[in-house]
Amino acid sequence: MILIGQLKMKWPHEEEAVKAKAAKALGLRKEDLLTFEILRRSLDCRNKPEIFCVYSVEVGVKNEGKVLGQAKRRSRGKEQISLSERVQYHFPENVFQGALWEAGKRPVIVGAGPAGLFCAY
């Protein structure tokens, strides 16, 4: 998968336009993208009359290494193009029902603000 960051689009626009711009940044046609997923979208309102949406998208293509090399030469610093390294997060087991609770170790609440009092409650 290839990650494309700082993909700027004038607001308003359609999702298909974002896909087309991502393909153009890689030097491909929209039909050449095997997968397409928007990971992050934010608004850039620094220039008030012009509002932009800034995207980070992840695309899947054939021959990633070749496409990535060509795209980095073409981008000239506008978009940030790199290989995507997605991290899967695994939540820890509930410590109050696990080994720590059974071993007699109780949780400690530090602070007597609204959050600490609610947690102690």
N, CA, C and O of each residue as an XYZ file, in Angstrom:
484
protein
N       0.838     -1.175      0.000
C       0.000      0.000      0.000
C       0.887      1.243      0.000
O       1.970      1.254      0.585
N       0.409      2.273     -0.659
C       1.127      3.539     -0.744
C       0.318      4.597     -0.010
O      -0.893      4.706     -0.199
N       0.992      5.372      0.824
C       0.365      6.433      1.593
C       0.669      7.769      0.929
O       1.829      8.088      0.669
N      -0.366      8.546      0.657
C      -0.204      9.879      0.073
C      -0.751     10.875      1.083
O      -1.935     10.840      1.419
N       0.108     11.760      1.564
C      -0.292     12.790      2.520
C      -0.254     14.152      1.873
O       0.336     14.324      0.807
N      -0.882     15.125      2.512
C      -0.925     16.507      2.048
C      -1.540     16.623      0.653
O      -1.044     17.361     -0.197
N      -2.606     15.897      0.437
C      -3.334     15.939     -0.831
C      -4.397     17.022     -0.686
O      -5.408     16.807     -0.018
N      -4.180     18.200     -1.312
C      -5.052     19.355     -1.127
C      -6.110     19.418     -2.218
O      -5.814     19.260     -3.403
N      -7.353     19.652     -1.798
C      -8.472     19.796     -2.724
C      -9.269     21.031     -2.330
O      -9.475     21.285     -1.143
N      -9.725     21.810     -3.332
C     -10.609     22.937     -3.037
C     -11.942     22.417     -2.542
O     -12.439     21.400     -3.024
N     -12.511     23.109     -1.591
C     -13.781     22.707     -1.019
C     -14.903     23.446     -1.720
O     -14.715     24.639     -1.961
N     -16.001     22.905     -2.062
C     -16.487     21.536     -1.937
C     -16.059     20.688     -3.127
O     -15.706     21.220     -4.180
N     -16.091     19.378     -2.960
C     -15.703     18.448     -4.015
C     -16.280     17.066     -3.699
O     -16.784     16.825     -2.602
N     -16.199     16.186     -4.660
C     -16.695     14.820     -4.511
C     -15.538     13.884     -4.152
O     -14.375     14.218     -4.380
N     -15.854     12.722     -3.594
C     -14.823     11.745     -3.231
C     -14.117     11.205     -4.475
O     -12.933     10.873     -4.417
N     -14.825     11.117     -5.586
C     -14.204     10.645     -6.835
C     -13.100     11.591     -7.287
O     -12.120     11.153     -7.890
N     -13.246     12.883     -7.004
C     -12.202     13.849     -7.362
C     -10.942     13.613     -6.544
O      -9.833     13.800     -7.043
N     -11.104     13.206     -5.291
C      -9.949     12.895     -4.436
C      -9.232     11.666     -4.990
O      -8.002     11.629     -5.043
N      -9.996     10.673     -5.395
C      -9.415      9.456     -5.969
C      -8.650      9.781     -7.246
O      -7.561      9.255     -7.476
N      -9.228     10.654     -8.080
C      -8.568     11.040     -9.325
C      -7.271     11.802     -9.051
O      -6.274     11.596     -9.743
N      -7.281     12.682     -8.043
C      -6.066     13.439     -7.722
C      -4.984     12.541     -7.142
O      -3.798     12.747     -7.400
N      -5.390     11.537     -6.353
C      -4.419     10.589     -5.812
C      -3.774      9.798     -6.944
O      -2.565      9.569     -6.933
N      -4.567      9.384     -7.909
C      -4.025      8.655     -9.061
C      -3.092      9.546     -9.865
O      -2.048      9.087    -10.328
N      -3.453     10.813    -10.037
C      -2.608     11.752    -10.781
C      -1.276     11.983    -10.064
O      -0.234     12.108    -10.709
N      -1.312     12.039     -8.724
C      -0.072     12.219     -7.953
C       0.880     11.051     -8.152
O       2.098     11.216     -8.083
N       0.322      9.871     -8.401
C       1.154      8.688     -8.643
C       1.487      8.514    -10.119
O       2.274      7.638    -10.478
N       0.892      9.343    -10.977
C       1.148      9.222    -12.413
C       0.363      8.078    -13.032
O       0.811      7.477    -14.008
N      -0.799      7.773    -12.479
C      -1.621      6.668    -12.955
C      -3.012      7.176    -13.329
O      -3.353      8.332    -13.083
N      -3.801      6.294    -13.925
C      -5.205      6.583    -14.169
C      -6.003      6.138    -12.950
O      -5.554      5.300    -12.169
N      -7.186      6.709    -12.800
C      -8.044      6.358    -11.660
C      -8.395      4.875    -11.675
O      -8.554      4.266    -10.617
N      -8.514      4.297    -12.848
C      -8.875      2.884    -12.974
C      -7.728      1.955    -12.555
O      -7.964      0.777    -12.283
N      -6.494      2.466    -12.499
C      -5.336      1.638    -12.133
C      -5.226      1.398    -10.630
O      -4.452      0.545    -10.195
N      -5.994      2.143     -9.833
C      -5.943      1.968     -8.387
C      -6.753      0.736     -8.008
O      -7.939      0.642     -8.325
N      -6.108     -0.207     -7.329
C      -6.803     -1.425     -6.898
C      -7.662     -1.155     -5.667
O      -8.810     -1.595     -5.599
N      -7.106     -0.431     -4.693
C      -7.849     -0.062     -3.492
C      -7.631      1.415     -3.224
O      -6.624      1.992     -3.633
N      -8.590      2.020     -2.531
C      -8.514      3.439     -2.194
C      -9.238      3.648     -0.876
O     -10.398      3.263     -0.734
N      -8.553      4.261      0.100
C      -9.165      4.520      1.397
C      -8.693      5.865      1.934
O      -7.496      6.152      1.946
N      -9.639      6.685      2.377
C      -9.310      7.965      3.000
C      -9.031      7.694      4.476
O      -9.893      7.197      5.201
N      -7.819      8.024      4.909
C      -7.439      7.798      6.306
C      -7.714      9.022      7.170
O      -8.120      8.890      8.325
N      -7.495     10.217      6.614
C      -7.649     11.432      7.409
C      -8.073     12.571      6.485
O      -7.617     12.672      5.346
N      -8.960     13.428      7.004
C      -9.378     14.615      6.267
C      -9.411     15.778      7.239
O      -9.952     15.658      8.339
N      -8.832     16.907      6.838
C      -8.872     18.092      7.683
C      -9.112     19.314      6.806
O      -8.883     19.280      5.597
N      -9.569     20.377      7.423
C      -9.839     21.617      6.707
C      -8.695     22.590      6.897
O      -8.134     22.702      7.987
N      -8.350     23.294      5.829
C      -7.344     24.345      5.866
C      -8.067     25.646      5.545
O      -8.388     25.915      4.387
N      -8.324     26.452      6.573
C      -9.077     27.703      6.414
C      -8.184     28.912      6.648
O      -8.684     29.964      7.046
N      -6.911     28.800      6.421
C      -6.004     29.913      6.693
C      -6.232     31.078      5.739
O      -6.112     32.234      6.144
N      -6.560     30.795      4.476
C      -6.886     31.851      3.512
C      -8.401     31.873      3.378
O      -8.974     31.074      2.638
N      -9.051     32.790      4.095
C     -10.494     32.749      4.290
C     -11.328     32.614      3.014
O     -12.266     31.816      3.022
N     -11.064     33.318      1.941
C     -11.958     33.094      0.791
C     -11.786     31.706      0.174
O     -12.729     31.164     -0.402
N     -10.605     31.137      0.289
C     -10.344     29.816     -0.276
C     -10.222     28.800      0.860
O      -9.357     28.926      1.727
N     -11.090     27.800      0.844
C     -11.055     26.752      1.850
C     -10.624     25.461      1.163
O     -11.139     25.108      0.102
N      -9.675     24.761      1.779
C      -9.155     23.516      1.229
C      -9.405     22.367      2.193
O      -9.445     22.565      3.407
N      -9.571     21.179      1.657
C      -9.554     19.950      2.434
C      -8.202     19.295      2.186
O      -7.764     19.186      1.041
N      -7.548     18.864      3.241
C      -6.255     18.202      3.122
C      -6.457     16.741      3.523
O      -6.959     16.452      4.609
N      -6.066     15.833      2.647
C      -6.326     14.412      2.837
C      -5.029     13.630      3.026
O      -3.968     14.014      2.534
N      -5.148     12.528      3.749
C      -4.158     11.456      3.747
C      -4.913     10.226      3.271
O      -5.896      9.810      3.885
N      -4.443      9.651      2.170
C      -5.132      8.504      1.592
C      -4.156      7.351      1.433
O      -2.942      7.539      1.357
N      -4.720      6.158      1.386
C      -3.925      4.956      1.190
C      -4.461      4.257     -0.054
O      -5.657      3.989     -0.165
N      -3.559      3.966     -0.985
C      -3.971      3.326     -2.235
C      -3.166      2.046     -2.448
O      -2.024      1.920     -2.008
N      -3.795      1.117     -3.128
C      -3.127     -0.117     -3.499
C      -2.985     -0.171     -5.009
O      -3.952      0.074     -5.731
N      -1.788     -0.490     -5.500
C      -1.515     -0.569     -6.930
C      -0.636     -1.788     -7.201
O      -0.058     -2.376     -6.287
N      -0.553     -2.149     -8.469
C       0.403     -3.184     -8.865
C       1.785     -2.548     -8.946
O       1.894     -1.350     -9.208
N       2.826     -3.313     -8.729
C       4.220     -2.847     -8.817
C       4.449     -1.598     -7.959
O       4.816     -0.539     -8.468
N       4.227     -1.742     -6.662
C       4.329     -0.606     -5.757
C       5.693      0.073     -5.801
O       5.771      1.301     -5.798
N       6.756     -0.703     -5.841
C       8.104     -0.127     -5.834
C       8.352      0.766     -7.028
O       8.890      1.864     -6.888
N       7.968      0.306     -8.186
C       8.165      1.082     -9.418
C       7.317      2.354     -9.396
O       7.810      3.436     -9.717
N       6.056      2.227     -9.021
C       5.150      3.377     -8.974
C       5.628      4.381     -7.944
O       5.586      5.587     -8.188
N       6.083      3.898     -6.792
C       6.556      4.782     -5.724
C       7.773      5.583     -6.177
O       7.847      6.787     -5.927
N       8.715      4.937     -6.832
C       9.904      5.633     -7.310
C       9.575      6.715     -8.315
O      10.116      7.818     -8.241
N       8.694      6.413     -9.253
C       8.300      7.412    -10.250
C       7.522      8.555     -9.612
O       7.709      9.715     -9.979
N       6.655      8.235     -8.664
C       5.823      9.264     -8.036
C       6.657     10.224     -7.197
O       6.377     11.423     -7.175
N       7.675      9.717     -6.508
C       8.515     10.599     -5.691
C       9.270     11.597     -6.562
O       9.469     12.745     -6.163
N       9.690     11.166     -7.748
C      10.373     12.085     -8.656
C       9.410     13.143     -9.201
O       9.808     14.286     -9.426
N       8.157     12.770     -9.412
C       7.179     13.683     -9.990
C       6.621     14.671     -8.981
O       6.252     15.780     -9.367
N       6.544     14.317     -7.706
C       5.785     15.109     -6.729
C       6.427     16.459     -6.415
O       5.714     17.432     -6.169
N       7.733     16.534     -6.420
C       8.464     17.772     -6.132
C       8.058     18.405     -4.801
O       8.025     19.629     -4.672
N       7.752     17.563     -3.818
C       7.495     18.058     -2.472
C       6.073     18.518     -2.203
O       5.775     18.925     -1.080
N       5.177     18.470     -3.194
C       3.790     18.896     -2.947
C       3.084     17.900     -2.041
O       2.592     18.259     -0.972
N       3.038     16.646     -2.477
C       2.422     15.591     -1.684
C       3.516     14.758     -1.026
O       4.630     14.650     -1.538
N       3.181     14.181      0.101
C       4.114     13.285      0.782
C       3.733     11.864      0.407
O       2.672     11.373      0.792
N       4.602     11.208     -0.345
C       4.315      9.866     -0.844
C       5.309      8.893     -0.227
O       6.520      9.098     -0.300
N       4.780      7.819      0.388
C       5.646      6.821      1.012
C       4.907      5.497      1.078
O       3.714      5.415      0.784
N       5.640      4.460      1.470
C       4.997      3.168      1.700
C       4.227      3.228      3.006
O       4.688      3.825      3.979
N       3.081      2.624      3.027
C       2.233      2.629      4.213
C       2.642      1.494      5.138
O       2.807      0.353      4.705
N       2.802      1.814      6.405
C       3.114      0.814      7.417
C       2.025      0.890      8.477
O       2.181      1.552      9.504
N       0.941      0.215      8.216
C      -0.185      0.245      9.136
C       0.111     -0.574     10.380
O       0.662     -1.672     10.298
N      -0.256     -0.033     11.524
C      -0.025     -0.695     12.793
C      -1.373     -1.133     13.351
O      -2.304     -0.331     13.436
N      -1.478     -2.383     13.725
C      -2.685     -2.896     14.357
C      -2.523     -2.779     15.861
O      -1.553     -3.286     16.424
N      -3.452     -2.125     16.505
C      -3.403     -1.961     17.943
C      -4.227     -3.059     18.609
O      -5.321     -3.389     18.152
N      -3.699     -3.611     19.674
C      -4.398     -4.630     20.445
C      -4.593     -4.078     21.856
O      -3.627     -3.752     22.545
N      -5.834     -3.981     22.266
C      -6.122     -3.466     23.594
C      -5.748     -4.509     24.637
O      -5.991     -5.700     24.442
N      -5.161     -4.068     25.739
C      -4.803     -5.034     26.784
C      -6.065     -5.580     27.453
O      -7.134     -4.972     27.398
N      -5.910     -6.720     28.072
C      -7.047     -7.303     28.776
C      -7.396     -6.434     29.975
O      -6.566     -5.660     30.452
N      -8.576     -6.558     30.438
C      -9.047     -5.780     31.572
C      -8.252     -6.198     32.816
O      -8.377     -7.332     33.278
N      -7.434     -5.282     33.359
C      -6.552     -5.635     34.469
C      -7.329     -5.874     35.757
O      -6.831     -6.542     36.664
N      -8.530     -5.340     35.848
C      -9.282     -5.529     37.083
C      -9.871     -6.928     37.165
O     -10.162     -7.413     38.258
N     -10.049     -7.579     36.031
C     -10.556     -8.942     36.036
C      -9.441     -9.940     35.778
O      -9.670    -11.149     35.818
N      -8.239     -9.451     35.513
C      -7.125    -10.324     35.180
C      -6.278    -10.660     36.387
O      -6.756    -10.666     37.521
N      -5.016    -10.939     36.128
C      -4.100    -11.431     37.151
C      -3.800    -10.391     38.219
O      -3.598    -10.760     39.376
N      -3.761     -9.098     37.878
C      -3.422     -8.085     38.875
C      -4.473     -8.005     39.974
O      -4.123     -7.878     41.147
N      -5.737     -8.077     39.626
C      -6.790     -8.008     40.620
C      -6.769     -9.226     41.529
O      -6.970     -9.112     42.738
N      -6.527    -10.393     40.943
C      -6.510    -11.622     41.726
C      -5.296    -11.690     42.643
O      -5.343    -12.360     43.674
N      -4.209    -11.007     42.285
C      -3.010    -11.035     43.104
C      -3.105    -10.073     44.284
O      -2.165     -9.970     45.072
N      -4.219     -9.372     44.415
C      -4.398     -8.469     45.537
C      -3.887     -7.069     45.278
O      -3.889     -6.244     46.192
N      -3.451     -6.771     44.073
C      -2.981     -5.428     43.738
C      -4.182     -4.610     43.289
O      -4.844     -4.929     42.301
N      -4.442     -3.553     44.038
C      -5.607     -2.728     43.743
C      -5.176     -1.469     43.002
O      -4.033     -1.035     43.146
N      -6.052     -0.885     42.227
C      -5.696      0.350     41.512
C      -5.573      1.522     42.477
O      -6.220      1.551     43.523
N      -4.739      2.482     42.115
C      -4.539      3.688     42.908
C      -5.046      4.863     42.097
O      -4.680      5.010     40.931
N      -5.876      5.698     42.684
C      -6.399      6.882     42.014
C      -5.675      8.086     42.582
O      -5.696      8.315     43.792
N      -5.038      8.852     41.717
C      -4.298     10.034     42.139
C      -5.064     11.249     41.658
O      -5.341     11.372     40.465
N      -5.409     12.140     42.555
C      -6.111     13.358     42.192
C      -7.522     13.362     42.736
O      -8.196     12.332     42.770
N      -7.961     14.537     43.163
C      -9.303     14.668     43.718
C     -10.120     15.654     42.907
O     -11.017     16.308     43.439
N      -9.812     15.766     41.610
C     -10.611     16.591     40.718
C     -11.844     15.838     40.280
O     -12.095     14.734     40.762
N     -12.622     16.410     39.377
C     -13.860     15.752     38.929
C     -13.606     14.357     38.353
O     -14.367     13.431     38.636
N     -12.563     14.192     37.560
C     -12.282     12.885     36.963
C     -11.845     11.875     38.015
O     -12.277     10.723     37.980
N     -10.991     12.290     38.953
C     -10.532     11.385     39.992
C     -11.646     10.961     40.923
O     -11.716      9.800     41.325
N     -12.527     11.906     41.272
C     -13.646     11.565     42.134
C     -14.621     10.625     41.439
O     -15.144      9.695     42.052
N     -14.860     10.878     40.151
C     -15.764      9.998     39.410
C     -15.166      8.613     39.270
O     -15.880      7.616     39.374
N     -13.870      8.539     39.038
C     -13.196      7.242     38.917
C     -13.281      6.489     40.236
O     -13.521      5.282     40.240
N     -13.092      7.167     41.333
C     -13.166      6.505     42.646
C     -14.592      6.071     42.960
O     -14.803      5.067     43.640
N     -15.555      6.814     42.475
C     -16.949      6.455     42.715
C     -17.266      5.132     42.054
O     -18.397      4.654     42.141
